[in-house]
Amino acid sequence: MVLENLRKLKIDDYIREIRGRLKRSLIEAELVVDGVKAELVTSNTRFGGKRLWFKCPGCGRRVGVLYEGLRRMGCRKCLGVKYRGERYKGMVEG
């Protein structure tokens, strides 16, 4: 018997399969945070994979982070919030 005639079991193949199953189950799952449904969507990567994103409940854009505002959840653009550094951009410190 020679090695080439034997079936290979590679751990990397199993990990890839499990990651694929996990992504599919995440996309199909209903994620609800404080009564607001946070939908998941995907985009294709350059190497044939998929990347997970949240779909903003306000504007529908793909985002990596959702924020919980005073009365709603959304991306920072929908909530009208900025990073501290952006708020003072262009102002002269004195």
Stockholm file with secondary structure:
# STOCKHOLM 1.0

chainA/1-94         MVLENLRKLKIDDYIREIRGRLKRSLIEAELVVDGVKAELVTSNTRFGGKRLWFKCPGCGRRVGVLYEGLRRMGCRKCLGVKYRGERYKGMVEG
#=GR chainA/1-94 SS CCGGGSCCCCHHHHHHHHHHHHHHHHHHSCEEETTEEEEEEEEECTTSCEEEEEECTTTCCEESCCEECSSCEECHHHHTCCCHHHHTTTCCCC
#=GC SS_cons        CCGGGSCCCCHHHHHHHHHHHHHHHHHHSCEEETTEEEEEEEEECTTSCEEEEEECTTTCCEESCCEECSSCEECHHHHTCCCHHHHTTTCCCC
//
